Amino acid sequence: MSWSVCDNVDMFLNRRREVLIREESKHNLAWSAVLRAQKEPPTDPQEVFLIFENCEGISAHAFSERQGTHLVISEMPDWVVEALVETLLKGQFPITCVEGPITAVNAFVDRWTQCLDYIHEVELNQGLYELTKVHMPELKGGRMLLATEAHQDVLQRLIAGFWQECFPDRLVTETQVYARVQRFISQGKAFLWQDHEGRFVSMAAVVRESPNTSSISGVFTSPNQRGLGYAARIVACLSQNRLDTGKRACNLHTDLDNDTSNGVYIRVGYALIGKALRVRFVPRLDSSVGSNTRGISIPTA
C-alpha cells in the first residue's frame, strides 16, 4: 500500500491514534496539528495529513499546512521516505522545509534534493526531552507567576530577547512579538519567574498540548541575570504545574549545540528521548539566495 492523503483530521486520528497516544511526547507536533485541525471549519481545512500503511505492519505519517511548504514527518524506513517524496511530487506539494526524526529527515533531504534542484540548510538541530517527575531545585525565595496584562511590557522584552537569540537570522517584527504576547496572555500559557527582590528575570511558556502531555518552550533569562539558576527554577515549577493538572509528562525541544540549556533540563528531570532536524530548501538557481542559504552537512544519528 502506498501513501494516501486523509480526507479529514478524524480519518487521520482514527488510523493513527494508537501510535500518537503510545508516544505522545515524540508526536507532540502531530497532536498540535490535530488539535488545530479539529477547530477549523471542515469545509476549509488548513492542515493536510498523509498516512502510509502496508500489509507487513509498516506505518508512518506526515502532515503539512494547506500551502504545503512546511512538512513534518514521523520515523520511517528510507524506502517509505522515497515513496513519500514520489507522492508529494505527484501532488505538487511545494515543500520548502522538512522537520522530524534525524534519520528520516536525512533520507528525505537526500531524495528531495535529488529530484529537485535545491540546496539546503539546517535550521534547527534539536534534542527532544521528556519529564515524568520533577527534580525540584532550591527556589531561594523566588516564585513563578502567570503572566497577565499587567506583565505585558516584561513579556514583550523577554519574548523579543528569546527570538533574537534563538533565531538571529530570522527577522521578527515588534508587531509579531506583540501578537505572541497577546496570545500567551489570553490563553494563560506564559509564566514569569520573580526573584526575591521582585524582579522578573526569566520566562517559560506552554506551547502545545496533547491528551496527556504539555510542551514547554520560550525559556529565556535576561542576559544580566544568567548563571543564577532562574531557568532551572521556572522550568521545574512550570513542569510540576502541568503534572499537577493531571498531565503524565512534559516535553521540550532543545538546541543540541547548547550544552548549558541541555544541562539545565537534565538537572530538573528531563531525559533525552529523540533527536530531530528542521531543514530548509532553496532552489539552487534562485537569484535571491544569500550567503546564508548554502548546502550544509546534516548531523547523523
Buried (B, 14 or more C-beta within 10 A) or exposed (E): EEBBBBEBBEBBBEBBEEBBEEBBBBBBBBBBBBBBBEEBEEEEBEBBBBBBBEEEEEBBBBBBBEEBBBBBBBBBBBEBBBBBBBBBBEEEBEBBBBBBBBBBBBBBBBBBBEEEEBBBBBBBBBBBBBBBEBEBBEBEEBEBBEBEEEBBEBBBBBBBBBBEEBEEEEEBEEEEBBEBBBEBBEEEBBBBBBBEEEBBBBBBBBBBBBEEBBBBBBBBBBEEBBEBBBBBBBBBBBBBBBBEEEBBBBBBBBBBEEEEBBEBBBBBBBEBBBBBBBBBBBBEEEEEEEEEBEEEEBBEE
